[in-house]
Amino acid sequence: MKPNKLKMLAILLIIAAATFIFTACGKKAEVVAIVNGEEIKSAMLEERLVKYVKTMEAQGYSFEGEEGEKQRNEFRKYLLSEMIEHALIKQAAKAEGITLEPGMVDDEIKAIKESMGEENFKKALEESFLTEKDVKEMVEQQLIMEKLFNHVTRDVTAEEGALREFYEENKQYLISMKVSHILIEAREETATAEEKQAAKEKAQGLIARLNAGEDFAELARQYSDDPGTAKDGGKMEYYFTENDVNLDPKFTRGSYELSVGNYSQEPVESSFGYHIILAEDKKETFEQLREEIEGYILHDEKNAVFNEYFAKVYEEAEIVNYLIEKEMENNKQQ
């Protein structure tokens, strides 16, 4: 359940909203919902709504006129339902004895900043109209949710037979590789025939130097046109499958033709140019893939267990949603 930092921040930035006053069912105007006795105030909801709308407007959406107001009201209801769920999760975690270790939230924020860079982090906050305090609150919610999920699903296991059956049925999609490569750029859409031929010959010359005993990583640092990997000796830091949609199919095919430790004896052409690929590692046996297979199988089972648990928490909760009550009341009067 450990999320990718960038992905988590992207999720947090979109959830983030200041003065919406109304009276519903005789309740104080500043309260929009009550969850097991815990009040959710209008000011908190409207603060989130304002930030959400600003983020959407920055992406080109308009909230002008009657239609815009309808959209605001829909977002308001959506955000309030999320706030109710967050309150329930926090209450459920407390009931289960779940707490966050001191410094855990700060460590997560620090990791996000390190992965993005301090300046990019600040820019992301500005573009999403958030403060660091907002992000801290959201990170805290995320961490509590993870701990509760792991606690509730701690006894869910997968049988060995099911793991092996999954492996046999899906082997072709599970096998993954890790490679290094040297790219001699000659882009398909812009390079001339002469430039492509020159790039191919340059790649062939480098293969000859590899065959003569020169170091792959050193040649990658000197000659590769891929700035993301050249500085690391051509090394790609992740495993990919043969059907990885993020990579050129010709590149993946050329990679999968190699056995571990071998490199291309002919340049591999892709839409980016010509590659010399070195097979660093390959995960293909059941033992090598067991952990990933278990993750696939347990994903659905754990989600089912947690959804059943949370549905019960929701069903047994005492929830008053004044927005919905007011809407129902207005519909009756029309």
ChimeraX attribute file (.defattr): number of C-alpha atoms within 10 A of each C-alpha:
attribute: neighborCount
match mode: 1-to-1
recipient: residues
	/A:1	11
	/A:2	7
	/A:3	11
	/A:4	11
	/A:5	17
	/A:6	14
	/A:7	10
	/A:8	15
	/A:9	21
	/A:10	13
	/A:11	13
	/A:12	20
	/A:13	20
	/A:14	13
	/A:15	16
	/A:16	22
	/A:17	19
	/A:18	14
	/A:19	12
	/A:20	11
	/A:21	14
	/A:22	15
	/A:23	14
	/A:24	19
	/A:25	10
	/A:26	6
	/A:27	12
	/A:28	12
	/A:29	15
	/A:30	19
	/A:31	21
	/A:32	24
	/A:33	24
	/A:34	17
	/A:35	19
	/A:36	14
	/A:37	11
	/A:38	14
	/A:39	16
	/A:40	19
	/A:41	16
	/A:42	20
	/A:43	17
	/A:44	17
	/A:45	23
	/A:46	19
	/A:47	15
	/A:48	24
	/A:49	24
	/A:50	18
	/A:51	20
	/A:52	24
	/A:53	22
	/A:54	19
	/A:55	21
	/A:56	15
	/A:57	12
	/A:58	12
	/A:59	10
	/A:60	9
	/A:61	12
	/A:62	14
	/A:63	16
	/A:64	11
	/A:65	8
	/A:66	9
	/A:67	11
	/A:68	13
	/A:69	12
	/A:70	13
	/A:71	15
	/A:72	18
	/A:73	14
	/A:74	12
	/A:75	16
	/A:76	21
	/A:77	17
	/A:78	13
	/A:79	20
	/A:80	25
	/A:81	16
	/A:82	13
	/A:83	18
	/A:84	22
	/A:85	16
	/A:86	17
	/A:87	19
	/A:88	20
	/A:89	20
	/A:90	19
	/A:91	17
	/A:92	18
	/A:93	19
	/A:94	13
	/A:95	9
	/A:96	12
	/A:97	10
	/A:98	16
	/A:99	13
	/A:100	11
	/A:101	7
	/A:102	8
	/A:103	9
	/A:104	13
	/A:105	20
	/A:106	13
	/A:107	11
	/A:108	16
	/A:109	20
	/A:110	14
	/A:111	14
	/A:112	19
	/A:113	18
	/A:114	13
	/A:115	14
	/A:116	16
	/A:117	12
	/A:118	13
	/A:119	10
	/A:120	13
	/A:121	18
	/A:122	16
	/A:123	11
	/A:124	16
	/A:125	17
	/A:126	12
	/A:127	14
	/A:128	22
	/A:129	19
	/A:130	21
	/A:131	11
	/A:132	12
	/A:133	9
	/A:134	16
	/A:135	18
	/A:136	16
	/A:137	12
	/A:138	21
	/A:139	20
	/A:140	19
	/A:141	17
	/A:142	18
	/A:143	19
	/A:144	21
	/A:145	19
	/A:146	15
	/A:147	16
	/A:148	22
	/A:149	21
	/A:150	15
	/A:151	15
	/A:152	17
	/A:153	18
	/A:154	10
	/A:155	9
	/A:156	12
	/A:157	12
	/A:158	14
	/A:159	9
	/A:160	11
	/A:161	9
	/A:162	12
	/A:163	20
	/A:164	17
	/A:165	11
	/A:166	18
	/A:167	21
	/A:168	11
	/A:169	10
	/A:170	12
	/A:171	15
	/A:172	13
	/A:173	12
	/A:174	22
	/A:175	21
	/A:176	19
	/A:177	22
	/A:178	20
	/A:179	24
	/A:180	24
	/A:181	27
	/A:182	28
	/A:183	26
	/A:184	26
	/A:185	22
	/A:186	24
	/A:187	16
	/A:188	14
	/A:189	8
	/A:190	10
	/A:191	15
	/A:192	12
	/A:193	11
	/A:194	10
	/A:195	15
	/A:196	20
	/A:197	14
	/A:198	14
	/A:199	21
	/A:200	22
	/A:201	15
	/A:202	16
	/A:203	26
	/A:204	19
	/A:205	13
	/A:206	21
	/A:207	21
	/A:208	14
	/A:209	14
	/A:210	15
	/A:211	12
	/A:212	9
	/A:213	9
	/A:214	13
	/A:215	12
	/A:216	21
	/A:217	19
	/A:218	15
	/A:219	18
	/A:220	25
	/A:221	18
	/A:222	12
	/A:223	17
	/A:224	24
	/A:225	19
	/A:226	17
	/A:227	11
	/A:228	11
	/A:229	19
	/A:230	23
	/A:231	15
	/A:232	15
	/A:233	20
	/A:234	28
	/A:235	21
	/A:236	16
	/A:237	11
	/A:238	9
	/A:239	15
	/A:240	20
	/A:241	19
	/A:242	20
	/A:243	16
	/A:244	13
	/A:245	10
	/A:246	7
	/A:247	13
	/A:248	14
	/A:249	15
	/A:250	13
	/A:251	20
	/A:252	21
	/A:253	13
	/A:254	21
	/A:255	28
	/A:256	19
	/A:257	12
	/A:258	19
	/A:259	14
	/A:260	16
	/A:261	11
	/A:262	13
	/A:263	24
	/A:264	18
	/A:265	15
	/A:266	16
	/A:267	25
	/A:268	20
	/A:269	22
	/A:270	20
	/A:271	14
	/A:272	19
	/A:273	21
	/A:274	27
	/A:275	27
	/A:276	27
	/A:277	27
	/A:278	23
	/A:279	22
	/A:280	20
	/A:281	15
	/A:282	20
	/A:283	16
	/A:284	16
	/A:285	12
	/A:286	18
	/A:287	10
	/A:288	12
	/A:289	17
	/A:290	17
	/A:291	11
	/A:292	13
	/A:293	21
	/A:294	19
	/A:295	14
	/A:296	13
	/A:297	16
	/A:298	16
	/A:299	13
	/A:300	11
	/A:301	15
	/A:302	20
	/A:303	13
	/A:304	13
	/A:305	14
	/A:306	18
	/A:307	13
	/A:308	12
	/A:309	14
	/A:310	18
	/A:311	11
	/A:312	11
	/A:313	16
	/A:314	17
	/A:315	9
	/A:316	10
	/A:317	13
	/A:318	12
	/A:319	17
	/A:320	16
	/A:321	18
	/A:322	19
	/A:323	20
	/A:324	16
	/A:325	14
	/A:326	14
	/A:327	11
	/A:328	11
	/A:329	13
	/A:330	10
	/A:331	9
	/A:332	7
	/A:333	6
	/A:334	5
